[in-house]
Amino acid sequence: MKKSGIIQSFILFISLFSTIGAQCRAIDYTSFVDPFIGADGGGFVFPGVTMPSGMVKVGPDCNNLDQNAGWDAKGNIVGFSHTHLNGSGGGCKYGNILVMPTVGKVDPVDYSSPRANETAKVGLYSVNLTRYNVGVRISATSHAAIHEYTFPQTDQANILFDMGSFLSSCERQEFVGSEVRILSDNEIEGYSRIRGGWNFSRAYTVYFYAKFDSPATSFGTWKAGALCPNVKSQFDSNEKTGAYVTFNTKGHRTIRMKLGISYMGTNKARHNAEEIASWDLDETKEAAASTWNKILGQVKLDGGSERTKTIFYSSMYRIFFQPTDFTGENPLWQSDKPYYGDYHAIWDTYRATHPFINLLRPTLGGKMVESLVDIYRFDNYMPDARSSNDNGRVQGGTNCDMLIADAMVKEIKGIDYKTALEAMKKNATVPPGDDERKQGRGGLWDYNRIGYVSTDFERCCTRTLEYSANDAAIATVANCLGDRETYLKYKKKASSWENMWNPSIESLGFKGFVWPRKADGSWVDTTRFNVFSSGSLTSPFYETFSWEYSFYVPHDMKRLIEKMGGKEIFSRRLDAYFTKSFTGSRDDLLYYTKLVGMCQISNEPSFLAPSLYAYINEPFKTAKIVRQILSTQYDTTKSGVPGNDDSGSMGAWYVFHSLGFYPNAGQDVYLISSPVYPKATITLENGKQIFITAKNASEKNIYIQSCKLNGKPFNNCWFRHADIENGANFEFVMGSKPSAWATNGALPPSMPETEIEH
Amino acid sequence: MKKSGIIQSFILFISLFSTIGAQCRAIDYTSFVDPFIGADGGGFVFPGVTMPSGMVKVGPDCNNLDQNAGWDAKGNIVGFSHTHLNGSGGGCKYGNILVMPTVGKVDPVDYSSPRANETAKVGLYSVNLTRYNVGVRISATSHAAIHEYTFPQTDQANILFDMGSFLSSCERQEFVGSEVRILSDNEIEGYSRIRGGWNFSRAYTVYFYAKFDSPATSFGTWKAGALCPNVKSQFDSNEKTGAYVTFNTKGHRTIRMKLGISYMGTNKARHNAEEIASWDLDETKEAAASTWNKILGQVKLDGGSERTKTIFYSSMYRIFFQPTDFTGENPLWQSDKPYYGDYHAIWDTYRATHPFINLLRPTLGGKMVESLVDIYRFDNYMPDARSSNDNGRVQGGTNCDMLIADAMVKEIKGIDYKTALEAMKKNATVPPGDDERKQGRGGLWDYNRIGYVSTDFERCCTRTLEYSANDAAIATVANCLGDRETYLKYKKKASSWENMWNPSIESLGFKGFVWPRKADGSWVDTTRFNVFSSGSLTSPFYETFSWEYSFYVPHDMKRLIEKMGGKEIFSRRLDAYFTKSFTGSRDDLLYYTKLVGMCQISNEPSFLAPSLYAYINEPFKTAKIVRQILSTQYDTTKSGVPGNDDSGSMGAWYVFHSLGFYPNAGQDVYLISSPVYPKATITLENGKQIFITAKNASEKNIYIQSCKLNGKPFNNCWFRHADIENGANFEFVMGSKPSAWATNGALPPSMPETEIEH
């Protein structure tokens, strides 16, 4: 044994010892994570390998390339690409820098393979490619991947790099250009340039650099499908190019590869590849698992079943996939601010994902928000969604406003709130014109002139409702910053939703619904529109319908309840929403829609609704519906997420409610639902802890009977962020029957009537 | 002598023989070109080397880097960069991939040098860098440059590549990122990424690859000013990087370098470098001169002075600098259409530059227009200006509409006119919102609702006037395509300028001026605005004033003349414009403004005015003012262009009027002025010729006494494109006194009253 060998063995020994030691001390929360939960059935969960906010999301892409996260339950594996989104709906994005091991003659067109023994863990994806009898293991750091291919014994063990491959479907990505260059017998680099996709983005370029642990024996490239053996490089003529390297594995069967990607250039990709320090894939895998374990370990659950914990930690894991940290990878401007992307979309994530990040990791949450402000500084508008370095597309309102307000009221540091308010005011005042699906507020001219978005513009009802909530967010931030004029102006505008309230519409005995209205003030006729009318971009209600979204006035529930006829009617109306059947056209709904009554629990417009009983002091009704959804709509299967995971949104909803509360985003308010676990301990970034004990909690004992907060009786069904930001001790007692607990408590705040004193 | 040597000598012999043969046969028109005319004095003419529409525009950049074409009359040379614009005003663009030979210790910060013996010819720039005693010669193909540096005898002869250098001034370009990599002892590559500048563009990346004819003896790189000897590459961390290679020139003193650039990638840049086939710079120089000579030779002038011919061919040369041909260099989308850029701006070039290209080189003109249509297809709007792959910024109207109409009425092939009309209609119907300085029509909401752009929007008068002309262009194209509904709609909208006509404004005895108007219909008070009020982006009149731009109704002069009070008053009013003094604030005008009376001959809003006497049958007045401008406002000095050359606009004005006519762009109409040369022969692309003889023409004999067209008396002071597109023979007789020629002819058409029959 050489000296270096002895040292290596010693290091291995120490390393094993440390690992064992750590296992003795700490719980491996990653063992509860099943990355495949939600990968199928419309969840589009990304089952490959990623670090928290990781730029590299490496995983398999399957035949047809029309699956949003690359992976598909059926069909062949085409290869392993390095960029993905988690849980996105609509058209695909990414799937760039596809690598595939093959055996035999190189075919640049037909190289996909059936698979066997596919497994996914935190930090590791593995599979056997049965066409070639190649074993694949992949792990990753934030900006690089390590691949380990175990080939059969052959002198034609190839690795293909296809710069012409990318995910595509409706709203498809389009190929723009590519280059490849073989640098030496163990190095290769290149790029793939793509445009379009879900957010109709400008062209973006993903560069790569890869290095092998063994020298290749031969190589070649291709362009527009034509193979060029021994040709080292292909230049960009807006054609698809690729390259291959061939190894002799008759002796040593395993080939390892470090691959760095970059949005800047190939030199940067090479620099990023150096993140993989060792050729030992397990070291990278362990480092990834260790990083994830620190995050997951911020919530410790006692009691509860293996099943629920698996759903819980798998859900919590996905919350931290996106937005992606592109800091140091911004090809658009020079800045010392953080640069996050893959806000996809904030319409989805402002409701639960970001509030959860703001609770557990406020420094990270602050970076995400400050990144939005920097995008405004250099790219004109804050995004509602942003991928591949381009804003787009807007779902409804400018819900980045909600993120700013959420951060502001939770006093998150590191954000230039003054500039943020300027960006919010731009949202509210400068029409984006032709770019209204890209950024800003479409139909703003109407909204600011006649008080609502008329039917001259698409998504008129969704927009009016959300702009009202967004204006409340602006008022909130202005209030905190002591800008009285702005506060008063936007507080008033936050009532704009009332201009779309049609008191004459009646359904199931309830009167008054948000309704599409023409620019002249008249209402759309009921023969042309009904309370279940739904649709996508061009519909008055975006991915929802009037019955559902007429509940969406999160900033002024007091006024909404008045409009609906008072508490009693509101209560019955919510009951009806969760129990009466949807009688509209199923064809209008998203194909994967799952309904609980009329509630589309599979999509974000429903997210806050189960908690709204808090505004009429009926927490037991919230408890019932929330626990019903948790136990019936989520499971541990590949179809275990009820809708598109939407960058962890479905996961965040599950996690919050499992802990027993849910945020009203943009406010410092959490609404209590029903804690699932006998004990949950949340460790905050500042080291303080939130203890949530729920005595007698079980599948049956879902109703809170009593509560103490920090030892004192607590009889409100909501609390403020300030109540928990420095730790808290909730002691719930649960029972199987609804109780009177909190039915006479103070109500959660509605749009503040007075401004903060400065 | 080796066999290859014999063959080379033979080829050289043949080549020399052909060259001599050609010289015996053909005139060297390039000998009349002085690339320095207009380089100084605000002309911002680019004096370096370019091919027609060439992507590489290689030339010196001087201290402070605040000169729009890089070159400055004073100060040191910083280096030679490969991208420039010609004659642009406002903020700088480009100046990328700067290379500088130095001697001695490498200093990545202070390396500029004084100069001596600076010369510029078509296809060749040369200079001595006196700090280093290095002789520099540079030539170029379309996508590559060849540099030849003659060093003193030294072992420290360096070539520096500064990826952090770029042109900058007001509306400045900002640095984004860069990389460099030394590939071998005679190869280097890298890129520079810049954003902003005059058109506030998104980040763009210029890649390069350079190869030397001798091996370097040492090398190094730098990053953020810190020198890294022997370090081969620097990755992109949004910092400025650079590289140097050092040669020993104690033996062979001359180092040659081929440098290709690309907007795609480094492999493409390498491919482009191969355009330079030989290390003999003179071969590249001769090829460039030969290509230029073919274009310049399309106009043959007999008679006239060396001075006027020098101005003429130097002006004609610059017409073909831009738009730049980026076909094959589009990093934004895949298309089989031509891809031109550096429309900078169409507001400048639609008036004369493009009509001249459409006359001489309609295939080229068609490619430029089809490129605009493709930009609409993939990038949302046709541009008014576009540089570095991004639209922006709009000066006044959507004058791309004028280009479409100009091509349509001249029946230029290769254009998808149907899609072009769709793009024009988008200009006229979809407000660009926040992007209104980038593309589309700002204030469109007003224009379409109340019939003019109100003072709520900037540039309200310029916009309303130009939108009216643009709408006439839309009507023209719709008419040609048989789209009656569109034709009638836009013909009506083409009268919108009348809504800004304030009949009560009086100046110098003339009544009725275009005037800023509020949204409520009231006029801006004369205490706040006057007929000389001028300004830039935020002013009602953009770079002009009411006295001047109230003449701008190119599509309906008949109606304008009525509004002004009839022919007699109109004639006196034009006289006053050219003779009475400008009595407004000079501070409001552009710093380089040159006035003839009130006429800012140094800027485009004046361009058509001298020809407007044609609309009242007073061609002799046009002759007088045009010849006055030609002889007093242009000369052969470095300050010989009266304003920013604006992508050859000043040159095109000179060339047209020297030939004796000037286009009313967007119409098939040329207005006759006063032919300068006894004989001019224009050879069209189809081989047909236009002969313009002007018997007795001289500096004094400027008035047309009679005219024959194709042997028949011709008594109109205008003609149609159809009259010349297949050749023509104009026989003018000139005299020193105004004559009655054409004073009773048919008037040029105003907005057509009836649509074309289909």
Interface residues (C-beta under 8 A of the other chain):
Chain A: E174 F175 V176 G177 E179 R181 Y191 R193 R195 R202 A203 T205 S233 Q234 F235 D236 S237 N238 S262 M264 G265 T266 N267 K268 R270 H271 G328 N330 P331 L332 W333 Q334 S335 N380 Y381 K426 V430 P431 P432 G433 D434 D435 E436 G440 W445
Chain B: E174 F175 V176 G177 E179 V180 R181 Y191 R193 R195 R202 A203 T205 S233 Q234 F235 D236 S237 N238 S262 M264 G265 T266 N267 K268 R270 H271 G328 N330 P331 L332 W333 Q334 S335 N380 Y381 K426 V430 P431 P432 G433 D434 D435 E436 G440 W445
